[in-house]
Amino acid sequence: MQNPASNFHIGAKAPELNPEWLKPEDPFQGYFEVNTPAPETEELVRSRSASRWLRDIQMMMDHKAYLFQQTLSSKSGPSVFANNRDMYMLSSYDYLGLIGNQYIENATINAVRQYGTGTGGARMLAGTCLIHRQLETAIANFKNKEAAIVFPSGYVANLAAISTLIQKSDRIIIDELIHRSLIDALHMAQLDFEKCRHNDMAHLESLLEKPSTAKRTILIYEGIYSMEGDLCPLPEIVALKNKYGAILFMDDSHSLGVLGENGRGIDEHFGIPAHEIDVFTSSLSKALPGGGGFIATSKQAVIFMQHAAAPFVFSSAMSPANAAACLASFEVLEKEGPERIAKVFENAHYLIKHLNRLGYDTGTTESPIIPVIIGDREKTIKLSAKLYELGFLANPVIFPAVPPGGDRLRLCATAAQSKLMLDEVIFAFDIARSCLL
Ligand SMILES: Cc1ncc(COP(=O)(O)O)c(C=O)c1O
């Protein structure tokens, strides 16, 4: 659909704004009738979870406030085209503002011409291209690890790392807020684990002190936590890991490209040598504008995963386009990283400062992930709907993605946001406060 505003020029009559465009789009195309009871669950999906979702979706549709799955008809970035109008995007992970980067786009187009759109196989069999190998070398160098292995997503990389490198005979301790992909991986691999209170090092030590017959102890942490925006206390974790002879897995998804002077991640931020972290995993779709995930670790562990990690052996390879986008992104990061990182933090601090001034609770964030914690599901949805009406896309995150009472909007600062845009965001949050009363 064409942007009606794009043909507008001075002197011309302003295009009519359809009031429907001020409300979120209905991605279900009328499946939910407004102000009727939620649909009965079908045999196929009958479960408490399905009933709850249908009820919740019905409630949001009744209020014209279903804000998930909103469709963009443009690239993501600070401003997007959605539902027939230009809107500001406040929840894109594009921390470094690299979506739409010309160099990365050109490298990707060239790779499609060279390698095609699909690989025709799993990595283990017919699906390995030169560009995968080049990307793996670039990642290993960037992360200062012996080797790396890439997958079509960060979720799958976590699945591969945990199911291949961790055994039932291991004792596993995780931070209670680690990402769902890590939890799913532990469940799928039928591994038991103990939860440590979030970033609580005294609790971690008390768990490590307990006698155990396990052959190895595995710790699983995250660089930047995706819901809170806070960092793990890596120096303390490493000290405890060494004291108790544990092995450390670190999901670097939100810290890659963002933390440390050069964006190498949580280890660079704290000045901890990369060898102290046994296994790094990461998405390639947060600060880097690609799709994929990786594991960076020892050479021998990578060789083992090339033969034993189910997603490498039984699932199709990362597409050449994604591999090229990621490879080119690392090149851009090497050249422009420090400047872009400084900008994203400047924007994050500005937003946090002014949201706090308006009375919004941004929790414990120390990064470009900015939670706006409302603590009430309906108010969170209303706030998101009001911002939508004002022209801002801000994703609500509600139970069960966060514990009850943790309902929030999740904003992301990016290096591409201008000061003018941020001032408009702050003004919109000021106006939207009325819906929280
Ligand atoms: C901490 C963390 N790990 C892993 C993932 C999964 O990455 P991907 O989106 O590439 O599957 C995410 C995605 O949101 C994440 O936040």
The ligand as an SDF file (V2000), in Angstrom:
LIG
                    3D

 16 16  0  0  0  0  0  0  0  0999 V2000
   18.8660  -13.5280   25.1110 C   0  0  0  0  0  0  0  0  0  0  0  0
   18.3420  -14.1200   23.8400 C   0  0  0  0  0  0  0  0  0  0  0  0
   18.8640  -15.2820   23.4020 N   0  0  0  0  0  0  0  0  0  0  0  0
   18.4450  -15.8470   22.2730 C   0  0  0  0  0  0  0  0  0  0  0  0
   17.4470  -15.2770   21.5020 C   0  0  0  0  0  0  0  0  0  0  0  0
   16.9890  -15.9430   20.2560 C   0  0  0  0  0  0  0  0  0  0  0  0
   17.5770  -15.3170   19.1510 O   0  0  0  0  0  0  0  0  0  0  0  0
   16.8910  -15.3280   17.7150 P   0  0  0  0  0  0  0  0  0  0  0  0
   15.8560  -14.2560   17.7300 O   0  0  0  0  0  0  0  0  0  0  0  0
   18.0000  -15.0740   16.7670 O   0  0  0  0  0  0  0  0  0  0  0  0
   16.2910  -16.6890   17.5440 O   0  0  0  0  0  0  0  0  0  0  0  0
   16.8850  -14.0660   21.9080 C   0  0  0  0  0  0  0  0  0  0  0  0
   15.8180  -13.4470   21.0920 C   0  0  0  0  0  0  0  0  0  0  0  0
   15.0810  -12.6120   21.4620 O   0  0  0  0  0  0  0  0  0  0  0  0
   17.3340  -13.4740   23.1120 C   0  0  0  0  0  0  0  0  0  0  0  0
   16.8030  -12.3220   23.5500 O   0  0  0  0  0  0  0  0  0  0  0  0
  1  2  1  0
  2  3  1  0
  2 15  2  0
  3  4  2  0
  4  5  1  0
  5  6  1  0
  5 12  2  0
  6  7  1  0
  7  8  1  0
  8  9  2  0
  8 10  1  0
  8 11  1  0
 12 13  1  0
 12 15  1  0
 13 14  2  0
 15 16  1  0
M  END
$$$$
